Amino acid sequence: MEMRERVSTALKEAMKAKDADRLSTLRLINAAIKDREIAARGTGDDDAVTDDEVLGILGKMVKQRQESARAYEEGGRLELAEKEQSEIGIIEEFLPRQLDEDESAAAIDAAISKVGAQSVRDMGKVMGILKKKYTGQMDFGRVGPMVKDRLG
């Protein structure tokens, strides 16, 4: 099932179940996808948003909420931090399973050997392959320094 269909189905189920918190988060996801479609239309790209783009959107949403939750916790606003964590859980239902440390290391090694990377100058090529193949499965903020260590 396509990502958009999964989100729409979950949205309908949340409406029927009268689950207000889940419904509001799913509406945010839907709005972000529609925003991307509108932006694509402005550039003349009439194709629908791809699943990879949706995964990128969802990953970005998770990262934003993690930063917000951290800020709320530091500010002593635990109820708001809990709400952000709850939204993260709902968004992550649509993301593929995250790679663990060993799987990430293996993926990095495979990407380095695929492009024949020799130094940090080749980091962009390696990250490009990883982003193409593992969008939504890796935290690229954490993977970047790992790639740099391997190439440096």
C-alpha positions, 0 to 999 in steps of 0.5 A, a space after each residue: 500500500 502506498 504511503 499516502 493511502 496508509 496515512 489516509 486509511 489511518 486518518 479515517 480509522 482515527 476519525 471513527 475511533 474518535 481518537 483526537 490526539 492521533 487524528 491531529 497528528 495524522 492531519 499534520 502528516 497529511 498537510 505536510 504531504 499536500 504542502 510538498 505536492 503544492 510546492 512541486 506543482 509550482 516548479 512544473 512537476 505534476 507527479 504525485 509525491 513519491 513514497 521516498 519523499 513521504 519518508 523524508 517528510 516523516 523523518 523531518 517531522 520526527 526530528 522536529 518533534 525530538 528537538 521540540 521535546 528536548 527544548 520542552 524538557 529543558 524548560 520544565 514543560 513536561 506535559 508538552 514534551 510528552 505530547 511531542 513524544 506521543 506525536 513521534 510515536 504516531 509518525 514512526 508507525 509509518 516509517 520503516 524500522 530504523 537500522 541499528 548500529 551494526 546494520 548502519 556500519 555495514 551499510 556505510 562500508 558497502 556504500 564506501 566500497 560501491 563509490 570507491 571513496 578514499 577520503 573525506 572529499 568523497 563523503 557527499 557521494 557516500 551520503 548520497 547513496 545512503 540517502 537514496 537507499 536508506 531514507 527513513 531507516 537511518 538518522 543521517 545526523 548520526 550517520 554523517 560523523 560515522 562516515 567521516 570517521 571511516 573516510 578520515 
